[in-house]
């Protein structure tokens, strides 16, 4: 397990990989998302590592005639990474919208 602390450089690298604009790197929510990714890549305990490496089973509510399997599995690390990426996209959009509103209010 990784006992090294998560550094500012690690967080910056993750935010860059997520294509977060540099001016948004100090946003606390985006930094929390980056920490989430860092935890996925460096589990603190064997139990945490097992959880990330395990899978979650989902059961489709779709009609089987449409070609969807009734049951499918997704790796927990992938599932969490997808959710963190989605949260980052939402937050970037919120901040972009907020900046646009601020620009309008300044005129």
ChimeraX attribute file (.defattr): number of C-alpha atoms within 10 A of each C-alpha:
attribute: neighborCount
match mode: 1-to-1
recipient: residues
	/A:1	10
	/A:2	11
	/A:3	9
	/A:4	8
	/A:5	8
	/A:6	13
	/A:7	11
	/A:8	11
	/A:9	9
	/A:10	15
	/A:11	21
	/A:12	17
	/A:13	13
	/A:14	19
	/A:15	22
	/A:16	14
	/A:17	10
	/A:18	15
	/A:19	12
	/A:20	17
	/A:21	10
	/A:22	10
	/A:23	7
	/A:24	16
	/A:25	16
	/A:26	10
	/A:27	12
	/A:28	10
	/A:29	15
	/A:30	22
	/A:31	19
	/A:32	14
	/A:33	22
	/A:34	25
	/A:35	20
	/A:36	17
	/A:37	20
	/A:38	16
	/A:39	16
	/A:40	20
	/A:41	13
	/A:42	17
	/A:43	17
	/A:44	14
	/A:45	12
	/A:46	10
	/A:47	10
	/A:48	15
	/A:49	17
	/A:50	12
	/A:51	16
	/A:52	19
	/A:53	13
	/A:54	13
	/A:55	16
	/A:56	12
	/A:57	11
	/A:58	12
	/A:59	11
	/A:60	12
	/A:61	10
	/A:62	11
	/A:63	10
	/A:64	10
	/A:65	7
	/A:66	7
	/A:67	8
	/A:68	13
	/A:69	14
	/A:70	12
	/A:71	10
	/A:72	12
	/A:73	11
	/A:74	13
	/A:75	15
	/A:76	18
	/A:77	19
	/A:78	14
	/A:79	13
	/A:80	16
	/A:81	16
	/A:82	12
	/A:83	13
	/A:84	20
	/A:85	15
	/A:86	13
	/A:87	15
	/A:88	22
	/A:89	15
	/A:90	12
	/A:91	18
	/A:92	19
	/A:93	12
	/A:94	12
	/A:95	13
	/A:96	13
	/A:97	12
	/A:98	12
	/A:99	12
	/A:100	11
	/A:101	11
	/A:102	11
	/A:103	10
	/A:104	9
	/A:105	8
	/A:106	6
	/A:107	5
